[in-house]
Amino acid sequence: MVKDILKLIRVKQWVKNAFVLAPLLFSLKFTEFASDFNAALAFAAFCLTASFVYILNDILDRKRDALHPHKKNRPIASGRINLPTAWALAFLVLFGAVFCLEVLGNVKTAITIGLYVLLNVFYSFKLKHVVLIDVMVIAVGFILRVYAGAYAINVPVSSFIFMTTLFLSLFLGFTKRKSELLKTGSETRQVLNRYSDAMVDQYIMITVALTIMCYALYTLEPQTISRFDTNRLIYSVIFVIYGMFRYIYILNSSSDAEDPTENLFKDKGLILACFLYVGYVLAIFLKLI
């Protein structure tokens, strides 16, 4: 039962909420205990809120998930967790999120997470069936994560970080649609009828290029150079390029590339790119390079 609950609340998917911690890293405020504590509360609140959204989606999609080759094994679709229990868990994690926000005491972060919930309720009932809007909503969700983290520690979000987050999340969304087109039928997701391989390939090429460009421009911003006291952050674009190219490689060569989060946990190349990137940023901060 515990294993099914952890699967239902998607603990592995919490890695997506690392975007909440991005402002803490790029503002270099991770040496301040108060900022670390507030960022951790915002992260926890977003994780629990996201779990509420996941449970809601699983409840609403249980019949369609039962037709999916992989999603049919989800706790609700398979019947291992019944609806009353699922609803109870949904409101339990939502209460946990509200508690974290109460302790944090930041109105802007609370409003941002509230917008995330509202957006995903609309997504669950309607927007996930609208071509392009379905992926755009996912992208906005990642942007809200970044702003929630920034508000929690009272730092502004760079325009180029905003754009980088937008295009990166669009890239992940379209690569997921690409994999779904290759591996499943349209009966598992109605909106797939509106996509084609060629169309999605074009979107992927555009978003990967714009992500790399916007991140590179961020590293060259005067404010960024001043904050890091060096222009060497530009070299971290190598890890960004490798990570995105690696994911495209996995998408085109692996038979199990449908979930970006699963690939992050499984692929040694992606794991290495993430560690090298964070290590490089910390090395700059510590003036080791």
C-alpha positions, 0 to 999 in steps of 0.5 A: 500500500505504501509503495502504491501511495508513493507512486500515486503522489509521484515522488520521482516527479518531485525532481521537476520542482528543482526549478523552485530552487533555481533562483537560490542557486543563481542568486548565490543566496544559498549561503544564507540560512534564512534563504535556504529555509524559505526555499526549502519550504517553497520547494516542499509546498510545490511538491505537495501541490504537484502531488495533489494535481497528479492525484486529481489527473489520475482520478479524472483519467483513470478510464483512459489510463487503463488503455495505456500500455504503461499507465494502466499500472498506475494505482488508481487505473489498476484499482489498487487504490480506490477513489475514496482513498485517492480523494483523501490522499489528495486533500491530505497533500494539499493540506500539507502544502497549505501548512508549508505556505503558512509557515513560509508566510510569503503571499506572493509564493502562495498566490503563485502556487494557487495559480498553478493549481487553478491552471492545472484544474483547467488543464485536467478538464479541458486544456490538455485536449487543446493542441499546443495549449496542452504543452504551453500549460506545462511550460507555464507550470515550470515558469510558476515554479521559478517565480515561486522560488524567487518570491520565497527568497525575495530575488528578481527573475532575470528576463533571460532565465524566464525565457530559458525556462519557457523554452526548456519546458516547451522542449521537454513537453514536445519531446514527450509528445514525440515519444507518445506519438511513436509508442502509443495510439491516440486513444490514450491521449486525444490531443495526439490526433492533432500532432504529427512527427514532422510538426513535433520535430520542428518544435523540438529543433526550435525550442532546443536552439532557443533554450541554448541561446537564451541561457547563453545570453543570461550568462553574458548579462552584465548583472550575471557577470557582476553577481558571479564576479566573472564571465566564465559562467558562459562555459557552462553552456557546454553542459546545457548543450550536452544535456539537451542533445543527450535527451534527443539522442535517448528519444530517438534511440531508446524504447523507453523515453516517454517520461523525461523524469525517468530518463533523468534518473536512469541515464548516466549521461544526463546525471553526469551533465547535471552534476557537472553543471552544478559543480561548475557553478559552485566552483565559480562561486568558490573562486576555484576557477 
